[in-house]
Amino acid sequence: MSNNRTPWGPLLLALLPLTFLIIFFFYPLLSIFGLSFAPEGRLELGALAKLVSTDYYLRTLWFTVWQAAVSTVLTVGLALPGAYLFARYDFPGKTLLRALTTVPFVLPTVVVATAFTAWLGPRGWLNQILMSLLGREQPLFDLEHSIWLILLAHIFYNYTVVLRLVGGFWANLNPRLEEAAQMLGAGPGRVLREVTLPLLTPAIAAAALLVFIFDFTSFGVILILGGPRYATLEVEIYRQTVNLFNLPVAAALSLVQIIFTFGLMWLYTRLQAQTTVPLDLRSSRQVQRRVTSWPARLLLGGNLLLLTGLLFMPILALAAR
């Protein structure tokens, strides 16, 4: 006799995640579409037309894009030397130091805002030290509610993303590729430009795009550290919803952000797939060496100074308050 019974077990297992997606993903998404295009039950494009015709919303979108781009460039630029250090060198305390760089990524936004105020605020540690050394009574600088504090906080959050994604890939690249180029007469700069960077490009691009997504969707950092002067799409959605109760405009802004985010995530997935292309990789233990030369010591010292000033001192200043 043939067994024609329906396999209910797999169907029920598939029904659970499908139900979750319908309730918590598709229903809110369709609700946003409804508020954007049919706020009163009929098709209405006024909210979207308002977004593209109002300078304020266009400036908000432009600020969201350019602050994310600048934050990404600064984060990648500052983290690449650290990625090289952790990928190619072995030194005492390396495991602990790498673990400590992850701490900022998991801190709540309120804690980060308070930490940066305690470190770089008008009465923060750095101003207090400089005032004591120079004998001044007024703070030398005030970064409160400035774009500089926003950029520093974004670097603080996302440094470890580049460090781990690029550093992890870099650590397993076969150093014989670089050695072969050197044997053919290529100098260090040419080896970096024509051998190392092309191999690292997918990892760097994927890390940069992920950092850009985090900065593009930044909310707490902008709201708390930026003050009323600055607003990203996330912050403007919050203000339109909570302060003004303008749900059609908030839904239209949410729709714009969803479109941008989906596009960026699709691109990130494509770039991430390129990092899985088979290469001549080696175990990280086979390519790492001790810090013995002066250039390596300067690289280690410079990275320790950067990590101390940008990542660790805000946390220490907050803990000392």
Secondary structure as the mmCIF struct_conf table of DSSP 4:
data_model
#
loop_
_struct_conf.conf_type_id
_struct_conf.id
_struct_conf.beg_label_comp_id
_struct_conf.beg_label_asym_id
_struct_conf.beg_label_seq_id
_struct_conf.end_label_comp_id
_struct_conf.end_label_asym_id
_struct_conf.end_label_seq_id
HELX_RH_AL_P HELX_RH_AL_P1 TRP A 8 LEU A 21
HELX_RH_PI_P HELX_RH_PI_P1 ILE A 22 PHE A 26
HELX_RH_AL_P HELX_RH_AL_P2 TYR A 27 PHE A 37
TURN_TY1_P TURN_TY1_P1 PRO A 39 GLU A 40
BEND BEND1 GLY A 41 ARG A 42
HELX_RH_AL_P HELX_RH_AL_P3 GLY A 46 SER A 53
HELX_RH_AL_P HELX_RH_AL_P4 ASP A 55 ARG A 88
STRN STRN1 TYR A 89 ASP A 90
TURN_TY1_P TURN_TY1_P2 PRO A 92 GLY A 93
HELX_RH_AL_P HELX_RH_AL_P5 LYS A 94 LEU A 100
TURN_TY1_P TURN_TY1_P3 THR A 101 THR A 102
HELX_RH_3T_P HELX_RH_3T_P1 VAL A 103 VAL A 106
BEND BEND2 LEU A 107 LEU A 107
HELX_RH_AL_P HELX_RH_AL_P6 THR A 109 LEU A 120
BEND BEND3 GLY A 121 GLY A 121
TURN_TY1_P TURN_TY1_P4 PRO A 122 ARG A 123
BEND BEND4 GLY A 124 GLY A 124
HELX_RH_AL_P HELX_RH_AL_P7 TRP A 125 LEU A 134
TURN_TY1_P TURN_TY1_P5 GLY A 135 GLY A 135
BEND BEND5 GLU A 137 GLN A 138
BEND BEND6 LEU A 140 LEU A 140
TURN_TY1_P TURN_TY1_P6 GLU A 144 HIS A 145
BEND BEND7 SER A 146 SER A 146
HELX_RH_AL_P HELX_RH_AL_P8 ILE A 147 TRP A 170
TURN_TY1_P TURN_TY1_P7 ALA A 171 ASN A 172
STRN STRN2 LEU A 173 LEU A 173
TURN_TY1_P TURN_TY1_P8 PRO A 175 PRO A 175
HELX_RH_AL_P HELX_RH_AL_P9 ARG A 176 MET A 183
TURN_TY1_P TURN_TY1_P9 LEU A 184 GLY A 185
HELX_RH_AL_P HELX_RH_AL_P10 PRO A 188 VAL A 191
HELX_RH_PI_P HELX_RH_PI_P2 LEU A 192 THR A 196
HELX_RH_AL_P HELX_RH_AL_P11 LEU A 197 PHE A 216
TURN_TY1_P TURN_TY1_P10 THR A 217 THR A 217
HELX_RH_AL_P HELX_RH_AL_P12 GLY A 220 VAL A 221
HELX_RH_PI_P HELX_RH_PI_P3 ILE A 222 GLY A 226
HELX_RH_3T_P HELX_RH_3T_P2 GLY A 227 ARG A 229
HELX_RH_AL_P HELX_RH_AL_P13 LEU A 233 TYR A 238
HELX_RH_PI_P HELX_RH_PI_P4 ARG A 239 ASN A 243
BEND BEND8 LEU A 244 LEU A 244
HELX_RH_AL_P HELX_RH_AL_P14 LEU A 247 GLN A 274
TURN_TY1_P TURN_TY1_P11 THR A 275 THR A 276
BEND BEND9 VAL A 277 VAL A 277
STRN STRN3 LEU A 281 LEU A 281
HELX_RH_AL_P HELX_RH_AL_P15 SER A 284 VAL A 287
STRN STRN4 ARG A 289 ARG A 290
BEND BEND10 VAL A 291 VAL A 291
BEND BEND11 SER A 293 SER A 293
HELX_RH_AL_P HELX_RH_AL_P16 TRP A 294 LEU A 307
HELX_RH_PI_P HELX_RH_PI_P5 THR A 308 PHE A 312
HELX_RH_AL_P HELX_RH_AL_P17 MET A 313 ALA A 320
#
